[in-house]
Structures are given as structure tokens and as C-alpha cells.
């Protein structure tokens, strides 16, 4: 899933631009959206659904004849993006969240006060076809975002999956306690495009092994907290022996061959880890 955020002052035209961009991206795949809502929560006006939530339900699903709405307590932006990714969206267009680390299209805001601005749009500028085409190209160029579920879905969509007898996966997470040292989080950096290219080369080489149907991997970057996911590797193969052998090799090769750097934040200080990235 590729993600782009549209930010700007209130009444700057964010929603109008979202509408146009969603329509244009729909020609390339499935599109989901995330909307920032000000305040402490979504007001349902004392409805029975609201009573479910206020009673303490962590997840509430409201269902009509043709639609459903899911309310998840404490999910946040990351949770919303994971939901869209798990549902098979190819794109996520986010309205708001100007303080996030997402790539941004800024309407009227001073770009030097924001991180990761890929396009500045003047307030009052016409959202014409030329601009929308440019924004589509920028979105298509964004790095893909995956959850474990979306990566497994990608493997299952391979036409050769009919030759597979098993799918196995590896998930690397942030270890909070190592001996007597506590980790507050990890920060990962990579050369844009280079790490993805090397991971694809590894996957391509491993796919050539006898009995291996597909190999996919995804490594998150940026700040990752204790217990959160860092890395996913998914392998489909004819038999489990082939699967486990390739899965282990994929893990070891990624750690050694892919240019990703790790900074640890612990109760004893902060430091970059040399050598293997994970």
C-alpha cells in the first residue's frame, strides 16, 4: 500500500483535493482514506452504538443493510493504516496529521515547517487535471507499506501458488529487555530505493530454489517501539523442509546484505549498532 497525506489549514480545500486524488488513484487500484478528526473522539450523539463504546467495548462494529463502521479504542493513525492495508488497499490517502512522518502534500502551509513535503500547493490554487496527474505520479513513487497480512495476501495472489503446500512467515519485533538493559525503542534508516532493490534481489534468488513458489520481505524504517514489528518475511513452497530452509536463509541474508542501520535507545544511552542491522 502506498500512502500520501494532504495537510493544510481549515477550509484550505483538503477534502476537495482528497476527493479528486481518490478518484484518480482509483484507476490504479483500491483506495482507502483516513480523516483526522479534531477533539477527543467521534461523537455519536448518545446513540445505542455510542452506549456500546462508552460501556467499555474496545471494538464496536455498527452494521446497516449495506455498510459497516468499526470503532477501535486507542488505534491511532498507525492502527488506521494497518486496517486499510489488511483490507487489501493499494493506496491510502490521509487528510490531516501534519505532525506525522508521512509524505505530505501541503496546501498553503509553509513547507519548511513540515517534514517530508513532496509537493506544495498554494492556497486557492485550482486543482486541475495537470496537478492531479502530478500528485498521482508522486503517490505511485512512494515506498510500499505492508503488514504481515498484506504480504501474505501478495504471496497468495501469485498465480503459481497452486504449486505451494505451505506458507511460512517470520516477524522480527523490538526486544524490550536484553540481559539487564531495557530498550525504549529502535530507529532504522536506509538508503531510499537501495534497500528495497537489494531485498528484491535476495527474494528473486531464493525464488529460483527448487520447490520455492514465492519469497517476499518488508522492513520498516523510522521509530519502532518495544514489542512492535520491525520485519516480515513470507515464503511459499511445495514442502515444509524447502520452506524453512529458505526462510532461515532469507532472514540471515537480509541482516547481512541489506543496507539498513539501527540506532538503539536504551536506559543506558543511545547508540548506533554497527554490523548486522537487526
C-alpha positions in Angstrom: 0.0 0.0 0.0 1.3 3.5 -0.9 0.4 6.3 1.4 0.1 10.1 0.9 -1.1 12.7 3.4 -2.8 16.0 2.5 -2.3 18.8 5.1 -3.4 22.4 5.3 -5.3 25.0 7.3 -9.0 24.5 7.9 -11.1 25.4 4.9 -8.0 25.3 2.7 -9.5 22.7 0.3 -8.0 19.5 1.8 -11.2 17.4 1.4 -11.8 18.7 -2.1 -8.2 17.6 -3.1 -8.7 14.2 -1.4 -11.9 13.7 -3.4 -10.0 14.3 -6.7 -7.0 12.3 -5.8 -9.1 9.3 -4.6 -10.9 9.3 -8.0 -7.7 9.5 -10.0 -5.9 6.8 -7.9 -8.9 4.5 -8.3 -7.8 3.9 -11.9 -4.7 2.2 -10.5 -6.1 0.1 -7.6 -8.2 0.1 -4.5 -8.1 3.3 -2.4 -8.8 3.8 1.3 -8.8 7.1 3.2 -8.1 8.3 6.7 -9.6 11.5 8.1 -8.2 13.3 11.1 -11.0 14.4 13.4 -10.3 17.1 16.0 -11.3 16.6 19.6 -11.2 13.7 21.9 -13.3 11.3 19.9 -16.1 10.7 17.4 -19.4 11.9 18.8 -22.4 9.6 18.0 -24.9 11.8 19.8 -25.9 9.3 22.6 -27.0 6.6 20.2 -27.1 3.0 21.2 -23.9 2.4 19.3 -22.3 5.2 21.4 -23.6 3.4 24.5 -21.7 0.3 23.5 -18.5 2.3 23.2 -19.0 4.2 26.5 -19.7 0.9 28.2 -16.1 -0.1 27.6 -16.1 -2.1 24.4 -12.6 -2.0 22.8 -14.0 -2.7 19.4 -17.6 -1.9 18.2 -18.9 -2.6 14.8 -22.1 -0.9 13.6 -23.8 -2.7 10.7 -26.6 -1.4 8.4 -28.0 -3.3 5.5 -25.2 -2.3 3.1 -22.4 -0.8 5.3 -20.4 -1.3 8.5 -18.5 1.1 10.6 -15.8 -0.1 13.0 -14.8 1.9 16.1 -11.5 0.8 17.7 -10.4 2.3 21.0 -6.9 3.8 21.0 -6.0 2.7 17.5 -4.5 6.0 16.2 -3.0 6.7 12.8 -0.9 3.6 12.6 -3.8 1.4 13.5 -5.9 3.0 10.8 -3.3 2.5 8.2 -2.9 -1.2 9.3 -6.6 -1.6 8.9 -6.6 -0.3 5.4 -3.5 -2.4 4.5 -5.0 -5.6 6.0 -8.2 -4.9 3.9 -6.2 -5.0 0.7 -6.0 -1.3 -0.2 -3.4 -0.4 -2.8 -3.4 3.3 -1.7 -4.2 5.3 1.5 -5.0 9.0 1.2 -4.7 10.6 4.6 -6.3 14.0 5.4 -4.5 15.8 8.2 -1.9 14.6 10.6 0.6 17.3 9.7 2.9 16.2 12.5 3.2 12.6 11.2 6.2 11.2 9.4 4.1 10.5 6.2 4.9 12.1 2.9 2.8 15.2 2.5 1.0 17.4 0.0 0.9 20.8 1.7 -1.9 23.3 0.9 -0.9 26.8 1.9 1.3 25.7 4.8 5.0 26.8 4.9 6.8 23.6 3.8 9.9 24.4 5.8 7.9 23.9 9.0 6.8 20.4 7.9 8.7 17.1 7.4 8.5 15.1 4.2 6.7 17.5 2.0 6.7 16.2 -1.6 4.5 18.9 -3.1 3.4 22.4 -2.0 0.1 23.7 -3.4 -0.7 27.4 -3.0 -3.9 28.2 -1.1 -6.6 28.9 -3.6 -4.8 27.1 -6.4 -7.0 25.3 -8.9 -6.9 21.5 -8.5 -6.8 21.0 -12.3 -6.0 17.8 -14.2 -2.4 18.6 -14.5 -1.9 19.0 -10.8 -3.9 15.8 -10.0 -1.8 13.8 -12.6 1.4 15.1 -10.8 0.1 14.1 -7.4 -0.8 10.6 -8.8 2.8 10.2 -10.0 4.2 11.3 -6.7 1.9 8.8 -4.9 2.9 5.9 -7.2 6.5 6.7 -6.4 6.0 6.3 -2.6 7.6 3.4 -0.8 5.2 0.5 -0.2 3.8 -0.1 3.2 2.9 -3.6 4.4 1.5 -5.6 7.3 2.1 -9.3 7.7 -1.4 -9.9 6.4 -0.9 -7.8 3.3 2.4 -9.5 2.5 0.7 -13.0 2.8 -2.1 -11.7 0.5 0.6 -10.7 -2.0 2.1 -14.2 -1.9 -1.3 -15.9 -2.2 -2.1 -13.7 -5.3 0.9 -15.3 -7.1 -0.6 -17.5 -10.0 2.0 -20.2 -9.0 0.5 -20.5 -5.5 -1.3 -23.7 -6.7 2.0 -25.5 -6.5 2.5 -24.5 -2.9 1.8 -26.8 0.0 2.8 -24.4 2.8 3.3 -20.7 3.6 5.6 -19.7 6.4 6.4 -16.3 7.9 8.9 -14.6 10.2 8.2 -11.5 12.2 11.0 -9.6 13.9 10.0 -7.4 16.8 11.7 -4.9 19.1 13.1 -6.8 22.1 12.5 -4.7 25.2 14.8 -6.4 27.6 18.3 -7.8 26.8 20.1 -9.0 29.9 19.9 -6.1 32.3 19.4 -3.5 29.6 16.0 -2.1 28.8 15.3 -0.7 25.3 12.9 2.2 24.8 12.9 1.9 21.0 14.8 1.5 17.8 15.3 3.8 14.9 16.0 2.4 11.5 17.4 4.3 8.5 18.1 3.2 4.9 19.2 4.4 1.5 15.9 5.2 -0.3 15.4 2.6 -3.0 18.7 0.8 -2.4 17.5 -1.4 0.5 14.3 -2.3 -1.4 16.3 -3.2 -4.5 18.7 -5.5 -2.5 15.8 -7.2 -0.7 14.1 -7.9 -4.1 17.4 -9.3 -5.4 17.6 -11.7 -2.4 13.9 -12.7 -2.9 14.5 -13.3 -6.6 17.5 -15.5 -6.0 15.6 -17.5 -3.4 12.6 -18.0 -5.6 14.8 -19.9 -8.0 15.3 -22.6 -5.5 13.7 -26.0 -6.1 10.2 -26.1 -4.7 10.0 -22.4 -3.8 7.0 -20.6 -5.1 7.5 -17.1 -3.7 9.5 -15.1 -1.3 8.6 -11.6 0.0 10.1 -9.3 2.6 9.4 -6.0 4.1 11.5 -3.9 6.7 10.0 -0.9 8.5 12.0 2.2 9.0 11.8 5.1 11.4 11.0 4.8 15.1 9.7 1.5 16.3 8.7 0.9 19.9 9.1 -2.1 22.2 7.1 -5.1 21.0 6.3 -3.5 17.7 7.0 -5.2 14.4 10.3 -4.5 12.5 10.4 -7.1 9.7 8.2 -9.5 7.8 9.4 -12.3 5.6 6.9 -14.7 3.9 7.8 -17.8 2.0 5.6 -20.2 0.0 7.0 -23.6 -1.0 5.9 -27.0 -2.1 7.1 -28.7 1.1 7.9 -27.5 4.7 11.6 -28.6 4.5 12.1 -26.3 1.5 10.1 -23.5 3.2 12.0 -23.5 6.5 15.4 -23.7 4.8 14.7 -20.7 2.6 13.0 -18.7 5.3 16.1 -19.0 7.6 18.4 -18.0 4.7 16.3 -15.0 3.9 16.5 -13.8 7.5 20.3 -14.2 7.7 20.9 -12.6 4.3 18.7 -9.6 5.0 20.6 -8.9 8.2 24.0 -9.0 6.4 23.3 -7.8 2.9 20.7 -5.1 3.1 21.9 -1.5 3.9 19.7 -0.6 6.9 21.1 1.0 10.0 19.8 0.7 13.5 20.0 3.1 16.5 19.1 1.8 19.9 17.6 3.9 22.6 18.2 2.2 26.0 18.2 3.1 29.7 22.0 3.3 29.3 22.1 5.7 26.4 21.7 6.0 22.6 24.0 4.4 20.1 24.2 3.2 16.5 24.7 -0.5 16.1 27.4 -1.5 13.6 27.4 -4.6 11.5 24.2 -6.6 11.2 21.2 -4.4 11.0 19.0 -6.5 13.3 
